[in-house]
């Protein structure tokens, strides 16, 4: 059991540290993403609310991952399994929503929406779309780390309690 706890602690720390460069790279790719087109003008990440949302969530996730990685080695905070459980869940959900928002932007940029007469934009802004896809992949990798972290923190939080008794045994007590 001690070996499993040590392995989980190392995996937890490693995943949190892995999230930081992924999030920073995603932020950098997004913030520096802009392209100018003579026909349609300049496109910048700040023109799209979903990209700004992903940048904010990536910054929050990187900062939280750093704080949580350091905190995981502080004895008093390690016993607060519920804090890690709730905050890991929250960050994972934020990352999921921001990734979904950017995924929708990428889908519309490549395919448009004929029903509302939006044409696709990636033929005119190919470089912008490619960088957006790479940023989304990095964001998805960081989300995957937080998904695993959420499972680990759930295990830690719920393993503090005894499993429920089967119905027959519960009636006897």
Steps between C-alpha positions, in 0.01 A plus 500: 500500500785741581661429164172581323466827693857598412438413134178706496679793660777487239248465215295787642806725525624402152165567335472839668848594383420374149193727483707816547702495174199373305286788625774758450562378144127511428483857633804608299370348176161663549614845612756532221254373240403762243482519124424772253311453176480770232136418426363455852741683732682392813390208717630489856428265789341787691228519233364165617353471849551122511874540448522762775307265729744216423796727576351595838419138590848386390658765721282395794581132444876563476501713817283251687715207384812671634340589834348152536829327409685695768213452747494126444833475681382706800384253764210711634350562157530140384247400765247738342401252230164671447666828403697326225195298394276805457762723340622228261140440392441872453813554290425189290149628425630848413755347265232283341269798437774722359624218277146445374465871424821504297403173331180667383695801372733271307207303358330819380828640365551191287140425402300821546125486560296523183169543686612837636716581195835475676768393261805304606801712587797263499560530127569870561664462842678164474789581733265632767288183482804270517635672811153489655487122443841449661399713799182291536700175490732629775197611700341157454819332627496725807132414551586130479749549781236672710252224425744245643575735791127527572477120515803480729368771731157330507669175600691679775192682630267201499755247626494684834164335571394142545294353217126484568363184654292267285124538568478176703783604736368857532161372622671285768684801647 
